[in-house]
Amino acid sequence: MSKDQQANMVHEETDTTTGTKERFSRSGFILAAIGSSVGLGNMWKFPYITGLYGGAAFFLLFTICLLFIGLPVLMAEMTIGRGGRGSPAIALVRLSGQRLWGGFGVLSIAGAFFIMSFYAVVAGWTMHYAVLSFGGVIHEGVDVAATFNNFIGGFLPVLWQFIVMVVTGWIVIRGASGIEKFNKVLIPALVLILLFLMVRVLMLPGAGTGVEFFLKPDFSKLSNESVLVALGHAFFSLSLGMGTMMTYGAYVDREQSLGGATLAVGGGDLLYALLAGLIIFPTTFAYGIEPGQGPGLAFVALPAAFSAMPVGWLFGGLFFLLLAIAALTSCVSLLEVPIAYAIDRWGWGRNKATIVTCSLCFLVGIPSAISVGGAAQGLHWGSRSFFDWTDFIASNIILPLGGLVVTIFVGYVWKNAAKEAGLTAGWFMLWLFILRYVAPILIVLVFLHTSGIIKI
């Protein structure tokens, strides 16, 4: 029997006798995928790299990378998930018939698990600051920097991390239907808050300078490095390489257009990045804030700016509520990856898989929670804390390798990808060309650059 015949048998089997029974509705899948892609990075990382690499010129470059590289890889992940009807490790084995690919799938699952362990910490910060802002604790005259340092210097972040894990677990334990209901409420709320804050900050004196900085291109700042930075951010913002889109793809109905869903997710991600820029840059320029401060921008500089506004408690509270929603929608997709694997691999019930995974993720995340200015500041190796090392290894090593596995698998190994993707011959050949020859090279360059092995 040929490999193609074996692959066809595996494909037919996953349609009828194996694979998850959970399903998203068509709109539910798109909203869940968009929820996975929107996150905290576009609120503090994106403004910094956009300003550093040419404003609108970089945004244009980011858009190109997202459309022509990010979306083909995104579609490849969703196609694998739907074709294999399982978590990344299970789907890759089912479609290839080779256990070796299961090991590569476990790599993506590990990436999602470790990202969730420290991402829940920052999500907890956003919840804490939403409570502080709505409660009027952060107001004009308060030393915002001292407030932040005191917060991360104690054990309170661990409590908020625990709350995030409980909330996320409460959503995910209900399966695909629970995730869908959650995103159908939270994603529209996210958009409304984005639009409300954007309108408010655009009315600030000096906001026009920030808009001009964001939307006026400076092509002189573009470089070889900026291409890799734009591509790396496109990958991270689309949640590629961490198994989320493969896991969500397993819950997609056969009749749903994966091409249309891919475009919808890409459009949602671009819109979120655009609106985030139209909130951050007008605010930073109106109050003389440096936009390249990372977490310091969100938890020190911007709270000080909001506190100086009339009714600042409301706008500051809404800003952190916005961040909390964005964080939670990403947390849900990250946590679902190892949970789906536990259900597929060991036959656990969803309740058991959720409780065990949440507990382990919480325990692994505690060192991250207390290593950033907290009781475990000694958990530093070199210039990085435990939190930073977890972020670095997961984001800069595991994720690019996970994305590379996807391109190689669809480009060279899986022979039935065209049928599952539902593409016409012309579009399929273009898709295959990108996955075989363009995306792998760029992913390797991003990996070498972000891991510090080479400098472009």
C-alpha positions in Angstrom: 0.0 0.0 0.0 1.4 3.4 -1.0 1.9 6.3 1.5 -0.8 8.3 -0.3 -3.3 5.4 0.2 -2.4 5.2 3.9 -2.9 8.9 4.3 -6.3 8.7 2.6 -7.3 5.9 5.0 -6.1 8.0 8.0 -8.0 11.0 6.7 -11.2 9.0 6.2 -10.9 7.5 9.7 -10.6 10.9 11.3 -13.8 11.9 9.6 -15.8 9.0 10.9 -14.3 7.1 13.8 -11.7 9.2 15.6 -11.0 12.7 16.6 -12.8 15.2 18.7 -16.5 15.6 18.7 -16.4 19.2 19.7 -17.4 21.8 17.1 -17.4 25.5 16.7 -20.1 27.3 14.7 -18.7 29.2 11.7 -18.8 32.6 13.4 -17.7 31.0 16.7 -14.6 29.7 15.2 -13.6 33.0 13.6 -14.2 34.9 16.8 -12.3 32.3 18.8 -9.4 32.6 16.4 -9.4 36.4 16.5 -9.6 36.2 20.3 -6.4 34.1 20.2 -4.6 36.5 18.0 -5.4 39.8 19.8 -3.3 40.1 23.0 -1.1 42.3 25.1 1.7 42.5 22.5 -0.1 44.9 20.3 -0.5 47.3 23.2 3.1 47.6 24.4 5.4 45.8 22.0 3.8 47.0 18.7 4.0 50.7 19.5 7.7 50.4 20.4 8.8 48.5 17.3 6.5 50.6 15.0 8.1 53.8 16.2 11.6 52.4 16.1 11.3 51.1 12.5 9.5 53.9 10.7 5.9 54.4 11.9 3.5 53.7 9.0 6.3 52.3 6.9 6.8 49.5 9.5 3.0 49.0 9.8 2.9 48.6 6.0 5.8 46.1 6.2 4.0 44.3 9.1 0.8 44.1 7.0 2.7 42.6 4.0 4.4 40.0 6.2 1.1 39.1 7.8 -0.8 38.8 4.5 1.9 36.9 2.4 3.7 34.8 5.1 1.6 34.8 8.3 -1.7 34.0 6.7 -0.5 31.0 4.6 1.1 29.5 7.7 -2.1 30.2 9.7 -4.1 28.4 7.1 -1.7 25.5 7.2 -2.1 25.2 10.9 -5.9 25.3 10.7 -5.8 22.8 7.8 -3.7 20.3 9.8 -6.1 20.6 12.8 -9.2 20.0 10.8 -7.6 17.2 8.7 -6.2 15.4 11.8 -9.2 16.2 14.1 -7.0 16.4 17.2 -4.4 18.3 19.1 -1.1 19.1 17.3 0.8 16.0 18.3 -2.2 13.7 17.5 -3.2 15.4 14.3 0.4 15.3 12.9 0.6 11.5 13.6 -2.8 10.8 12.1 -2.1 12.6 8.9 1.5 11.3 8.4 1.2 7.8 9.9 4.6 8.5 11.6 5.1 8.9 15.3 8.1 11.1 14.8 5.8 14.0 13.9 4.0 13.6 17.2 7.2 14.7 18.9 7.3 17.9 16.9 3.6 18.5 17.8 4.5 18.1 21.5 7.0 21.0 21.0 4.1 23.3 20.1 2.1 22.1 23.0 5.0 22.8 25.4 5.3 26.3 23.9 1.7 27.0 24.6 2.0 25.7 28.1 5.0 27.7 29.1 3.7 30.9 27.4 0.5 30.5 29.4 2.5 30.1 32.6 3.9 33.6 32.4 1.2 35.2 30.3 -1.3 34.5 33.1 1.0 36.6 35.4 0.7 39.7 33.1 -3.0 39.0 32.7 -3.3 39.2 36.4 -1.5 42.6 36.4 -4.1 43.9 34.0 -7.0 42.7 36.2 -5.3 44.3 39.3 -4.9 47.6 37.6 -8.4 47.6 36.3 -9.6 47.3 39.9 -7.2 50.0 41.0 -8.3 52.4 38.2 -12.1 51.9 38.6 -11.6 52.3 42.4 -9.9 55.6 42.0 -6.7 54.4 43.7 -4.7 55.7 40.8 -5.3 59.4 40.5 -3.3 62.6 39.8 -0.5 63.0 42.4 -0.1 59.3 43.1 3.5 57.9 42.5 2.5 55.5 39.8 6.0 54.0 39.5 6.1 53.3 43.2 2.6 51.7 43.1 3.7 49.3 40.4 7.0 48.4 42.1 5.2 47.8 45.4 2.7 45.6 43.6 5.2 43.4 41.7 7.5 43.3 44.8 5.1 41.3 46.9 3.1 38.1 46.5 -0.1 39.8 45.3 0.8 38.9 41.6 0.5 35.2 42.6 -3.0 35.7 43.8 -4.0 37.5 40.6 -2.2 34.8 38.6 -4.4 32.2 40.4 -7.5 34.2 39.6 -6.6 34.3 35.9 -6.1 30.5 35.9 -9.4 29.9 37.7 -11.3 32.2 35.3 -9.6 30.7 32.2 -10.2 27.2 33.5 -13.9 27.9 34.2 -14.3 28.9 30.5 -12.2 26.1 28.9 -13.8 23.4 31.1 -17.0 23.9 29.0 -15.2 22.9 25.8 -15.6 24.4 22.4 -19.1 25.7 23.2 -17.9 27.5 26.3 -15.0 29.1 24.4 -17.4 30.2 21.7 -19.9 31.8 24.1 -17.0 33.5 25.9 -15.6 35.0 22.6 -19.0 36.0 21.3 -19.4 38.3 24.3 -15.9 39.4 24.9 -14.7 40.2 21.3 -17.6 42.7 20.6 -16.9 44.2 24.1 -13.2 44.5 23.1 -14.1 46.4 19.9 -16.5 48.8 21.7 -13.9 49.7 24.3 -11.2 50.1 21.6 -13.4 52.5 19.6 -14.5 54.5 22.7 -10.9 54.9 24.0 -9.7 55.8 20.5 -12.3 58.6 20.1 -11.4 59.9 23.6 -7.7 60.1 23.1 -8.0 61.6 19.6 -9.6 64.6 21.3 -6.6 65.2 23.5 -4.5 68.3 22.8 -1.4 67.2 20.8 -3.0 63.9 19.8 -2.6 64.8 16.1 1.2 64.7 16.5 0.9 61.1 17.7 -1.4 60.2 14.8 1.0 61.7 12.3 3.9 59.8 13.9 2.0 56.5 13.6 0.5 57.0 10.1 3.3 59.0 8.4 5.8 56.6 6.9 9.5 57.0 7.3 11.0 54.5 4.8 14.6 55.5 5.8 14.2 53.6 9.0 13.4 50.3 7.3 16.2 47.7 7.2 16.8 44.0 6.9 16.3 43.8 10.6 12.9 45.5 10.4 11.7 42.8 8.0 12.5 40.1 10.5 11.0 42.1 13.4 7.8 42.6 11.3 7.6 38.9 10.4 8.3 37.8 14.0 5.6 40.1 15.3 3.2 38.8 12.6 3.8 35.3 13.8 3.3 36.1 17.4 0.2 38.2 16.9 -1.4 35.4 14.8 -0.6 32.9 17.6 1.5 30.8 15.1 3.8 28.0 16.2 2.1 27.4 19.5 -0.5 24.9 18.4 -3.6 27.1 19.1 -4.7 27.3 15.6 -4.2 23.6 15.0 -6.2 22.8 18.1 -9.0 25.3 17.1 -8.9 23.9 13.6 -9.9 20.5 15.0 -13.2 22.0 16.1 -14.0 23.4 12.6 -16.9 22.0 10.5 -16.0 20.5 7.2 -18.2 22.9 5.3 -16.5 26.0 6.7 -14.2 27.9 4.3 -10.7 27.9 5.8 -9.6 30.5 3.3 -12.4 32.9 4.4 -11.7 32.2 8.0 -8.0 32.9 7.5 -8.7 36.3 5.9 -11.2 37.2 8.7 -8.6 36.4 11.4 -5.9 38.4 9.6 -8.3 41.3 9.1 -9.2 41.3 12.8 -5.6 41.2 13.8 -4.7 44.1 11.6 -7.7 46.2 12.8 -6.7 45.5 16.4 -3.1 46.6 15.8 -4.4 49.8 14.0 -6.8 50.8 16.7 -4.2 50.0 19.4 -1.8 52.4 17.6 -4.4 55.1 17.4 -4.9 54.8 21.2 -1.2 54.5 22.3 0.5 57.1 20.1 -2.0 60.0 20.6 -1.8 59.4 24.4 2.0 59.2 24.6 2.5 62.3 22.5 -0.2 64.3 24.3 1.5 63.6 27.6 5.1 63.5 26.5 5.6 59.8 27.1 8.2 57.6 25.5 6.2 54.8 23.7 9.1 52.3 23.8 8.9 51.4 27.5 7.4 47.9 27.2 5.4 46.9 30.4 6.4 50.2 31.9 4.3 52.0 29.3 1.2 50.1 30.2 1.6 50.0 34.0 3.4 53.3 34.8 3.4 55.9 32.0 -0.2 55.4 30.7 -1.8 55.2 34.2 -0.2 58.5 35.0 -1.6 60.0 31.8 -5.1 58.7 32.3 -5.0 60.0 35.9 -4.4 63.5 34.6 -7.5 63.4 32.4 -10.9 64.5 33.5 -12.8 61.4 34.7 -9.4 59.6 34.4 -10.5 56.7 36.6 -13.1 55.7 34.0 -10.7 55.9 31.0 -7.9 54.2 32.9 -10.2 51.5 34.1 -11.5 50.9 30.6 -8.0 50.7 29.2 -7.0 48.0 31.7 -10.3 46.2 31.2 -9.4 46.2 27.5 -6.0 44.7 28.3 -7.6 42.1 30.6 -10.1 41.0 27.9 -7.3 40.8 25.3 -5.2 38.8 27.7 -8.1 36.4 28.7 -9.0 35.6 25.1 -5.4 34.6 24.4 -5.2 32.7 27.7 -8.2 30.6 26.7 -6.6 29.5 23.4 -3.2 28.8 25.1 -4.7 26.7 27.8 -6.9 24.7 25.4 -3.8 23.4 23.6 -2.4 21.2 26.5 -5.9 20.3 27.7 -6.9 19.0 24.2 -3.6 17.0 24.1 -4.3 15.4 27.5 -7.8 14.5 26.4 -6.6 13.0 23.1 -3.4 11.3 24.4 -4.5 9.8 27.7 -8.3 9.7 27.3 -8.9 12.1 30.2 -12.3 13.7 30.7 -12.3 17.4 30.1 -12.8 18.2 33.8 -9.8 16.2 34.9 -7.6 17.6 32.0 -8.6 21.1 32.8 -8.0 20.9 36.6 -4.6 19.1 36.2 -3.4 21.4 33.5 -4.4 24.6 35.3 -2.8 23.4 38.5 0.5 22.5 36.8 0.5 25.7 34.8 -0.1 27.8 38.0 2.7 26.1 39.8 5.1 26.5 36.9 4.1 30.2 36.7 4.8 31.1 40.3 8.5 31.7 39.8 7.7 34.0 37.0 5.2 35.9 39.2 7.7 36.5 41.9 10.9 36.9 39.9 10.0 40.4 38.5 10.8 42.6 41.4 9.3 40.1 43.9 10.4 37.7 46.6 12.4 35.7 44.1 14.5 38.4 42.5 17.4 36.1 42.8 16.0 33.8 40.1 18.2 35.6 37.5 20.6 34.0 35.1 22.7 36.5 33.2 20.6 39.6 32.5 17.3 37.7 32.5 14.9 36.8 35.3 13.0 33.5 35.4 10.1 35.3 33.8 12.3 36.7 31.0 13.9 33.3 30.3 10.6 31.5 30.1 9.4 34.2 27.6 12.6 34.0 25.6 12.7 30.2 25.3 9.0 29.9 24.4 8.7 32.9 22.2 12.1 33.0 20.4 13.0 29.3 20.2 9.9 27.0 20.5 7.5 29.1 18.4 9.7 29.6 15.4 10.6 25.9 15.4 6.8 25.1 15.7 6.1 27.3 12.7 8.9 25.7 10.7 7.5 22.2 11.4 4.1 23.3 10.0 5.6 24.6 6.8 7.7 21.5 6.2 4.8 19.2 7.1 2.3 20.8 4.7 4.8 21.7 2.1 6.6 18.3 1.8 4.9 15.6 3.9 1.1 15.7 3.8 -0.2 14.9 0.3 -3.9 15.7 0.9 -3.5 19.3 2.1 -5.0 20.7 -1.0 -8.3 18.7 -0.6 -8.6 19.7 3.1 -7.8 23.3 2.5 -10.4 23.6 -0.3 -8.1 25.7 -2.6 -8.3 25.9 -6.4 -5.2 24.7 -8.3 -3.8 28.1 -8.8 -4.2 29.3 -5.2 -2.9 25.9 -3.9 0.3 26.1 -6.0 0.9 29.7 -4.6 0.2 28.5 -1.1 2.5 25.5 -1.5 5.3 27.6 -3.0 5.2 30.0 0.0 5.2 27.1 2.5 8.0 25.2 0.7 10.4 27.9 -0.3 9.6 31.3 1.2 8.3 30.8 4.8 10.9 28.3 5.9 13.8 30.5 5.0 12.3 33.5 6.7 11.3 31.6 9.8 14.9 30.3 10.1 16.2 33.8 9.8 13.7 35.1 12.4 14.8 32.2 14.7 18.5 33.0 14.3 17.9 36.7 14.8 15.6 36.6 17.8 17.6 33.9 19.5 20.7 36.1 19.2 22.7 33.7 17.1 23.1 36.2 14.2 22.6 39.9 13.8 21.3 41.2 10.6 
